[in-house]
């Protein structure tokens, strides 16, 4: 991934699936970025797209995540954790409606980190629910910029 100042957003849409992906280079080590991404208690301090995270961000745990402006609580389960590299948050009912968010960190030779986050929603109920979902492009852009700001805050 080429270094960019603004997040790169890619969206894909099908009848029974939609996906949004954000990519951004962060001038901080993968260790630093990972520590921020896995500190549930600190999430609302740096991430303006999240108002609360309850639980522990580690393999097999289930979180309680709230976003500003909504009363809904999302309850993703954490899986596929490779420290300083990747993790997956997923929730919902397979075949009916399920969301899967992948986080990836790629270390670069200059000790910066390429951050990639992609969320895919799929299921038979998606055509009914799709109109009620927000535009994830601006939300993911904000998320990536918030993470970049926090990670670079103490490394520059």
N, C-alpha and C positions, 0 to 999 in steps of 0.2 A: 504494500500500500504506500503510495506517495504521501509525504507529509502534507497535511492540509491545516489551514487555520480554522476552517469551518467544518462541521461534521458533514460527511457524505451520507445522504439518505437514499435508500433504494426501497421501493414498494412493489409488491407483486400481489395480484388478485386473481382468484378463480371463483368458480361457483360455490365451492365448499371450503375454500381456504383463502386467507389473506396473510400477508407477511410484511413486516417493516424491519429494515436493517439500518443501523447507524455505524459508521466507521470514523474514527478520529485518532490522530496521533497525539499522545500525551508526553510531555517532556519530564517524565518521572520513570523510575524503575518499575518493572512488573511487580516486585515485592511491595512497593509503596501503593500502587494502584490496587493490588489484591487486598491489602490491609484495609483500605477504605471501603472496598466493595463487600467485605465480609464483616464489617463492624455494624451490626444491626442497630445498636443503640445510637450510634453517631449518624446514621442515614439521614434523618430529618434535618440535621444541622447543616449539611452541605447540599442535599438534594431537594430542590424546590418542587419536584414532581411527586414527592412522598411526604405525608404528614406524620406517619408513624410506622415503625416496624417492630413487631414483638416476636421474640423467639431468637434462636441461634442460627446463623447462616453457616451450616455445615451439613455434610452428607446425611440424608435420611430425615432431616428435621423439616417440620412444617411451620411456616411463618404466618403471621397475621399482618397484612400490609394495607395501609389506608392512603388514599390519594387525596390531595386538597380538593374541596368542592364536591365531594361525594360521601355518602354515608355507607357505601358498600365497603366491605372488608374482603380483600383477596387473600386466599390461603394456599399459596404455592408450596410444593414440596421440593426440597433441594436434592439433586442427584448429579451423577457424573462429575464429581468434583475432582479436579486435578489441581493441586495448590499452585498458585501463581500462573495458571494457564487457562482453566475453563471451569464452568459450572452451569447447571441447568436448573431453572425454576419452572415447575409445571403444575397445572391444576385443571379441574374440570372433569368431564366424563368422556372417555374415549368414544368415538363415533357420534356422540350427541353434540358436544361443544367442549373443546379443550384448547387451552393456551399453553404454549411452550416457549420460554424465553431462554436463549443461549447467550452466555457471556464468554468471550474469548479475549485473552491477552497474548500478544505476540511481542517478544523482546526484540529490539533492534540493536544493531552493532553500536549505535551511539548512546545506548542505555536508555533510550526512550521506549515507550510502549504503544503499540497499535492496539486500540480498544475497539472491539466489535461486539455489538449487541443486536440480536435478532429475535423478534417474537413472531410466532406463527399461530394463528387461530384457525381451527379446522373443525368440521363436524356438520352433521345433517341440519342442525338448527342455525348454522351461520347465515343462510339467506334471510332468515327471519330477524336475526339479531344484528346483522351487519349495519343497518341504518342507525342503530343506537350506539355504535362504537365511535369513539373519537378519532380524529385524524392523528395517528401516532407519529407522523413525521415531525411536527413541531415539538411534541412531547419528548421524543427520543433525542432530538437536537438539543433541547434544554438539558436533559439528563446527561448527555455526553459532555456538554459544556460545563455543567456543574461539577462533574467528576474531574474534568481537566483542571478547572480552577482550583479545586481542593487539593489535587495531587501536586500541582505545580506551586501551590502557595508556600509550601515548606521546602521545595527543592531548588527554587530559583535564587 
